[in-house]
Structures are given as C-alpha cells and as structure tokens.
Amino acid sequence: MGGQAKSKKKSKSKKTRSNGVGAGLVAFTAQDRIKVRMQEKAKKKTAEKYTVEQLLEKVEESMDNFDLPMARLFCQRALDIESTNLEVLDMMGNICAELVQVFLKAVELSPEQGHSKYMYLGQIHTGQEAIDYFRKGIEIMTSTLDTQQPSAASAEGASACGEEDEPAVSGKDLSVAFCSMAEIYFTDLW
C-alpha cells in the first residue's frame, strides 16, 4: 500500500493501585493527595517499627515532658494500629483532658488576648458554658478587627510593596464563631 509501513501499536499497561492508597482521592488537590499518601506510609512504618505498647511508652514519656502534641501523635499512631485498644483510647482521653487544662490556664493568664482559646473551649463544652466561651472569643475577635480596620490604608501601601500579611482575624473567622454559637442554641439550648 504505497510503501507505508504499518505502525505497531504498543499497548502500554497503566499501573493501578490495588492496595487502596490513592483510591478515592480524586476530589483532593495534588498537595492533599501527597499529604494523605505520606500519612499512609508513616502509619505503615510505625506499625512495622513499633508495637502498641512501645507507642504507649512514648506517649507517657512525651506527657512527662509536657509535649502534648507529640503525645497525641504517638497515641494516634497506636490507634491506627489498634483502633479498639481501650488503654490507647483512655490515654487519648487523658491527653484531651490535659489540653482543656492548658486552655483554661491560658484564659487565666491572659483573659483579654487571643480568641482561639475561647473558641476551643466553646467547642469542648456544652450549653450555656459553651455560649459564654464563644461570646468572649467573639468579643476579642471584634475588638481585634476594629483595631485592624484603621490600618487598612497602610496595608494597601504594604501590599503594593509586596509585604502583604494575612490579618490576625478575618470576617470569615467571626462568621464561623457566630455559626458555632448558633449551633449550640439549636442543639443544646433549644
């Protein structure tokens, strides 16, 4: 046929993941997919390197050193290995209780600065107590937003120079706080 060589079609087989990692991650951004895959690898490595008992020892050691985030991480790894282990679940409860005490101490030391401690305490508590924490957090956010407003003109000049900083409190943060408070009214105080 006119000297034309027939091209052979090479069938390249696509690799598919049969282990479930990456399955269902289509809706995530590339960065989120990478993060999930890294977490899955870390879980497997942890399961291969440490037993639940060894992880619990690390949890206790971290708590003794007042490193609550690391203690929570070790505890979460132990839960990844054995999600129904009562000792691990009790330890995670202890860590969460310690965090509540940390937030309460932060409120005691600096009651008029920093809204996030009040927002966390509002999420942890129920009923009127939660409303009181949310109200205080909203009060601090509102005053922070008011102090940010006059500096908006200077922020425009800074953004022109490429020195744009994200505000400490945004209108979205305030909206989320009001929604959290409304949810308490609908669920606990109805």
Helices and strands as residue ranges (DSSP letters): H 30-49, H 52-64, H 68-81, H 86-109, H 116-124, H 127-148, G 149-151, H 152-160, H 171-187
